[in-house]
């Protein structure tokens, strides 16, 4: 009887492991993923962390013939106690600052770029306790065919942009910061509302970025 129970327990654990592995491997479009940043705690305890994701895909507004380079920020509410949802103001064009550099601290060669698209506008985000949200943080409609390399165009007003060509053998690393402040014209409902608002700077860990394989 004990042996049967043990075998059943092992089988259950194996099943859970397979499910988790399958879920993690579902998004085959992802070409780069950073580690999570260190959690940052705001004045009244709201705590947030984030990571960077780069994916090659076609977003709903992309009318082009090939995939675009999509940059996402994934946020997680890691507040140490349950309660009201955390709130923060998401404005990637102003809050996000990224660099793409090789081992010598140099960016990819500068090139003229063309594309047609837009970017995610600023908005308030509400994130419940122990939950995660992935938000688009760059321009849509910009990308290259796989054989032409890799293009990444960030949202205005900073609108930094990079191209890595297939013949470029250098290894590049992207790092960045995301700094959130509350708009001056924002009025909170009451103290309970004010204490859920997160502000601060997240240091986004470096991630390796290479041209997609042909």
C-alpha positions as CSV (number, residue, x, y, z in Angstrom):
1,X,0.0,0.0,0.0
2,X,2.8,2.4,0.9
3,X,4.6,1.6,-2.3
4,X,1.5,2.3,-4.3
5,X,1.1,5.7,-2.6
6,X,4.7,6.6,-3.2
7,X,4.4,5.7,-6.9
8,X,1.3,7.8,-7.2
9,X,3.0,10.8,-5.5
10,X,5.9,10.5,-7.9
11,X,3.6,10.3,-10.9
12,X,1.7,13.4,-9.7
13,X,5.0,15.4,-9.3
14,X,6.2,14.3,-12.8
15,X,2.8,15.4,-14.3
16,X,3.1,18.8,-12.6
17,X,6.7,19.2,-13.8
18,X,5.7,18.4,-17.4
19,X,2.8,20.9,-17.3
20,X,5.1,23.6,-16.0
21,X,7.7,22.9,-18.6
22,X,5.1,23.0,-21.4
23,X,3.7,26.3,-20.2
24,X,7.1,27.9,-20.0
25,X,7.9,26.7,-23.6
26,X,4.7,27.9,-25.2
27,X,5.9,31.3,-26.4
28,X,8.4,30.4,-29.1
29,X,8.5,34.0,-30.3
30,X,10.6,35.2,-27.3
31,X,14.2,35.8,-28.3
32,X,15.4,37.5,-25.1
33,X,14.3,37.5,-21.5
34,X,16.0,39.3,-18.5
35,X,16.0,38.2,-14.9
36,X,13.6,39.9,-12.5
37,X,14.8,43.2,-11.1
38,X,15.2,43.6,-7.4
39,X,11.8,44.5,-5.8
40,X,11.4,48.1,-4.9
41,X,9.1,49.1,-2.0
42,X,7.2,52.5,-2.1
43,X,6.5,54.7,0.9
44,X,3.4,52.8,2.2
45,X,4.6,49.2,1.4
46,X,3.5,48.7,-2.2
47,X,6.3,46.6,-3.8
48,X,7.0,46.0,-7.5
49,X,9.5,44.2,-9.7
50,X,9.9,43.9,-13.4
51,X,11.7,42.2,-16.2
52,X,12.3,42.8,-20.0
53,X,11.0,40.6,-22.8
54,X,11.8,40.8,-26.5
55,X,9.7,38.9,-28.9
56,X,9.4,38.6,-32.7
57,X,5.7,38.6,-33.6
58,X,2.8,40.4,-35.3
59,X,0.8,42.6,-33.0
60,X,-2.9,43.3,-33.7
61,X,-2.1,46.7,-35.3
62,X,0.8,45.5,-37.5
63,X,-0.3,45.5,-41.1
64,X,3.1,44.6,-42.4
65,X,4.1,41.4,-44.1
66,X,6.6,40.2,-41.6
67,X,7.0,40.1,-37.8
68,X,8.0,43.1,-35.8
69,X,10.3,43.4,-32.8
70,X,8.2,43.7,-29.7
71,X,9.6,44.9,-26.4
72,X,7.6,44.2,-23.3
73,X,7.9,45.0,-19.6
74,X,6.5,42.4,-17.3
75,X,5.5,43.6,-13.8
76,X,4.8,41.6,-10.7
77,X,3.1,42.9,-7.5
78,X,5.3,41.4,-4.7
79,X,3.9,43.5,-1.8
80,X,4.5,41.7,1.4
81,X,0.9,41.8,2.6
82,X,-2.5,41.3,0.9
83,X,-4.8,44.2,0.5
84,X,-5.9,46.7,-2.1
85,X,-4.3,46.4,-5.6
86,X,-1.1,48.3,-6.4
87,X,-1.4,51.2,-8.8
88,X,1.3,52.8,-11.0
89,X,1.5,55.2,-13.9
90,X,2.8,53.4,-17.1
91,X,4.5,55.8,-19.5
92,X,7.2,53.8,-21.4
93,X,8.3,56.7,-23.6
94,X,9.4,58.8,-20.6
95,X,9.9,56.2,-17.8
96,X,11.9,53.7,-19.7
97,X,15.6,54.2,-20.5
98,X,17.6,51.4,-22.2
99,X,21.0,50.8,-23.5
100,X,22.3,48.2,-26.0
101,X,26.1,47.8,-25.7
102,X,28.8,45.2,-26.5
103,X,31.5,44.1,-24.2
104,X,33.5,47.2,-25.0
105,X,30.6,49.5,-24.1
106,X,29.8,50.3,-27.7
107,X,26.3,50.2,-29.4
108,X,25.7,48.5,-32.8
109,X,26.6,50.6,-35.9
110,X,24.1,53.4,-36.5
111,X,21.8,53.0,-39.5
112,X,18.9,54.9,-41.0
113,X,15.6,53.2,-40.1
114,X,12.2,53.1,-41.7
115,X,8.8,51.9,-40.5
116,X,5.2,52.8,-39.9
117,X,3.5,52.4,-36.6
118,X,2.7,53.8,-33.2
119,X,3.5,53.2,-29.6
120,X,1.7,52.4,-26.3
121,X,0.2,55.5,-24.7
122,X,0.5,56.3,-21.0
123,X,-2.1,55.0,-18.6
124,X,-2.7,53.9,-15.1
125,X,-2.2,50.2,-14.3
126,X,-3.9,48.4,-11.5
127,X,-2.2,45.2,-10.4
128,X,-3.7,43.0,-7.7
129,X,-1.7,41.3,-5.0
130,X,0.6,38.4,-6.2
131,X,-0.2,39.0,-9.8
132,X,1.7,39.7,-13.0
133,X,1.0,41.8,-16.1
134,X,2.9,42.1,-19.4
135,X,2.8,45.5,-21.1
136,X,4.0,46.6,-24.6
137,X,6.7,49.2,-24.2
138,X,7.9,50.0,-27.7
139,X,6.8,51.0,-31.2
140,X,4.8,48.6,-33.2
141,X,5.2,48.2,-37.0
142,X,9.0,48.2,-36.9
143,X,11.0,45.1,-37.7
144,X,13.2,43.2,-40.3
145,X,13.0,40.0,-42.2
146,X,15.0,37.3,-40.3
147,X,17.6,37.3,-43.0
148,X,18.2,41.0,-42.6
149,X,18.9,41.0,-38.9
150,X,17.2,42.5,-35.9
151,X,15.6,46.0,-35.4
152,X,14.3,47.4,-32.1
153,X,12.6,50.9,-32.0
154,X,11.6,52.3,-28.6
155,X,8.6,54.6,-27.9
156,X,8.8,58.4,-28.2
157,X,9.9,60.8,-26.9
158,X,13.2,58.9,-26.2
159,X,12.8,56.7,-29.4
160,X,16.2,55.0,-29.2
161,X,16.6,52.4,-32.0
162,X,19.1,49.7,-32.8
163,X,19.8,47.3,-35.7
164,X,22.0,44.2,-35.4
165,X,22.9,42.7,-38.7
166,X,23.5,38.9,-39.2
167,X,27.2,39.5,-40.1
168,X,27.8,41.3,-36.7
169,X,29.6,38.7,-34.6
170,X,29.7,40.8,-31.4
171,X,27.7,39.9,-28.3
172,X,25.3,42.7,-27.1
173,X,23.6,43.2,-23.8
174,X,20.6,45.3,-23.1
175,X,20.0,46.9,-19.7
176,X,17.7,49.7,-18.5
177,X,15.8,51.5,-15.8
178,X,12.1,52.2,-15.4
179,X,11.3,55.2,-13.3
180,X,7.8,55.9,-12.3
181,X,6.4,59.2,-10.9
182,X,2.8,60.2,-10.3
183,X,1.5,62.9,-12.7
184,X,1.3,66.3,-10.9
185,X,-2.4,66.7,-11.9
186,X,-3.4,63.3,-10.4
187,X,-5.8,63.6,-7.4
188,X,-6.2,60.6,-5.1
189,X,-9.6,59.8,-3.7
190,X,-8.4,59.4,-0.1
191,X,-5.5,58.1,2.0
192,X,-6.4,54.5,1.3
193,X,-6.1,55.2,-2.4
194,X,-2.9,57.2,-2.1
195,X,-1.1,54.4,-0.1
196,X,-1.6,51.9,-3.0
197,X,0.3,54.0,-5.5
198,X,3.8,52.8,-6.4
199,X,6.6,55.2,-7.4
200,X,10.3,54.5,-7.7
201,X,13.0,53.2,-10.1
202,X,13.5,49.6,-11.1
203,X,17.0,48.6,-12.3
204,X,16.4,46.1,-15.1
205,X,19.1,43.3,-15.3
206,X,21.2,42.9,-18.4
207,X,20.0,40.4,-21.0
208,X,21.9,39.0,-24.0
209,X,20.6,40.0,-27.4
210,X,21.6,38.5,-30.8
211,X,20.2,38.5,-34.3
212,X,17.5,35.8,-34.9
213,X,18.7,32.5,-36.4
214,X,17.9,32.2,-40.0
